[in-house]
């Protein structure tokens, strides 16, 4: 249970820090912009990896858990509980952001609320920030999550330099966001997408299926590819 609670807290922090920066600090007048949001996501992973990595492995992401399971690095019995507690943590983090935004003076609603989506929609919250369609969303979410898992598998190997895995993983997530925020607002994490969509409803909730399917498919591809490339080289 300690592992599961650690994953809940860690995923709450990922959403609060990453999505919170997009919702609260990415304004027109004095916003941190895409680069700032990308760094915020990377920093949440780095900070939590050092804080809870020794407790739960600091997955914070159902696609990571499924990928590590497919790569032979994670047990089947923990897979379901990890996904459940990660999703609950993401909803908790999104709920905190929602309460803050709702308490803003002269609030005009929550807007897009850092949700993930595809398609060009002008009058409703959600969709792609730059109008990319479903195929683009599928491709980028699958490919980037595959690379993410490949990196995670590599830097957490016993043969990798000790102590640097959190930095490598956090910087990789930062780069992933720099690439894909304009396309889907960057998911590569079904829990993160679910947490924000729950409080928005509408279009983001109806498109949520893609942000479960694509990252999980990509995670499995990345982990299995790493396992194949390193076959015969014992961990």
Secondary structure, 3 states (H helix, E strand, C coil): CHHHHHHHHHHHHHHHHHHHHHHHCCCCCCCCHHHHHHHHHHHHHHHHHHHHHHHHCCCCCHHHHHHHHHCCCCCHHHHHHHHHHHHHHHHHHHHHHHHHHHCCCCCCCCCCCCCCCCCCCCCCCCCCCCCCCHHHHHHHHHHHHHHHHHHHHHHCCCCCCCCCHHHHHHHHHHHHHHHHHHHHCCCCCHHHHHHHHHHHCHHHHHCCCHHHHHHHHHHHHHHHHHHHHCCCCCC
